[in-house]
Amino acid sequence: MAYKISDECIACGACAEGCPVEAIAEGDGKYEINADTCIDCGACADTCPVGAIAQA
């Protein structure tokens, strides 16, 4: 199950930098995870400074 970024996202980009498969891109006001590319490793959740990322 892919991870999801909540509205708590502050658009800092830490998650995108930490993603080993480049599944995260800047969206409209927050970052978004491409569920088809996500490998469920959790690296993004570990790097998010505000805890905005969790498994969907």
C-alpha positions as CSV (number, residue, x, y, z in Angstrom):
1,M,0.0,0.0,0.0
2,A,1.5,3.3,-1.1
3,Y,2.2,6.2,1.3
4,K,0.1,9.4,1.2
5,I,1.0,13.0,2.1
6,S,-1.7,14.8,4.1
7,D,-2.6,18.5,4.1
8,E,-0.1,18.9,7.0
9,C,2.6,19.1,4.3
10,I,4.7,22.3,4.4
11,A,6.1,21.7,0.9
12,C,9.7,21.6,2.1
13,G,10.8,18.8,-0.3
14,A,12.6,16.6,2.2
15,C,10.4,13.7,1.2
16,A,11.2,14.0,-2.5
17,E,14.9,14.1,-1.7
18,G,14.7,11.0,0.4
19,C,12.7,8.9,-2.0
20,P,14.9,6.2,-3.7
21,V,12.6,5.7,-6.6
22,E,11.7,9.4,-7.3
23,A,7.9,8.7,-6.7
24,I,7.3,12.1,-5.1
25,A,6.8,15.4,-7.0
26,E,5.6,18.9,-6.1
27,G,1.9,19.2,-6.5
28,D,-0.6,22.1,-5.9
29,G,0.5,23.5,-2.5
30,K,2.0,20.2,-1.3
31,Y,4.0,17.2,-2.5
32,E,2.3,14.2,-3.9
33,I,3.3,10.5,-4.1
34,N,2.8,8.5,-7.3
35,A,1.2,5.3,-6.0
36,D,2.3,3.4,-9.1
37,T,6.0,4.2,-8.5
38,C,6.0,4.0,-4.7
39,I,7.7,0.9,-3.3
40,D,6.4,1.3,0.2
41,C,9.9,1.7,1.8
42,G,8.9,4.4,4.2
43,A,11.9,6.6,3.5
44,C,9.7,9.6,2.9
45,A,7.9,9.2,6.2
46,D,11.2,9.1,8.0
47,T,12.4,12.4,6.5
48,C,9.2,14.4,6.9
49,P,9.8,17.1,9.6
50,V,6.0,17.5,10.3
51,G,4.9,13.9,10.1
52,A,2.6,14.5,7.1
53,I,3.3,11.1,5.5
54,A,1.6,7.8,6.4
55,Q,0.5,4.6,4.7
56,A,-2.7,5.1,2.9
